Amino acid sequence: MDRRAVRRLSVGLSVTALLGAGACSPDEQSGSPSKSPSVTGSAPTTTSDTAGAEAAKSVLERAFVTRESLGAGSGGLERQFGNTHPSAPDDVLSVTFAFTCTGGAKVALKIAVGDKDVPSAAGTQVCDGSIFQRSIDMSKPGPLGFSATVTGSEGGAYAYAYYAEKKQLP
């Protein structure tokens, strides 16, 4: 990663941390997110991608510190990539899908629940260290996944995570 990319990521981390701190609602728990293992299937990383992927993962962890992580992954940008999380726990009514990337490319994202695209959750993210996030209704159980298509340079890294947003009361 060159110095400009590191500087952009540092600025993005600072802004994200500030925005993330104010984005929590009063009913959310405080504390650190659960340490879920990465969902299988994330893109393999090379040594140079590993540092960028870890930095991107750090952006999400800092922004969503009070949220329960349901699954996450990271890696080096590829022309096309994605992942599927088996399903959210039964008591989870909605999840937040969060994605960040570096390297200056653009990534078109599609989100699916139960193998059906959720058009309202789709979007495009510029890989500048900022966070793309969407709320996804989980009223119908099933796998939760995303697919990404990169335009521009593949010289960056990405991270994604699924966070519990609303839960059914016991």
ABEGO torsion letter per residue (X at the ends): XBAAAAAAAAAAAAAAAAAAAAABBAABBBEBBBBBBBBBGBBBBBAAAAAAAAAAAAAAAAAAAABBBAEBBBEBBBABBEBBBAEBBAABABBBBBBBBBGGBBBBBBBBBGGBBBAAABEBBBBAGBBBBBBBBAABBEBBBBBBBBBEBAABBBBBBBBBABBBBX
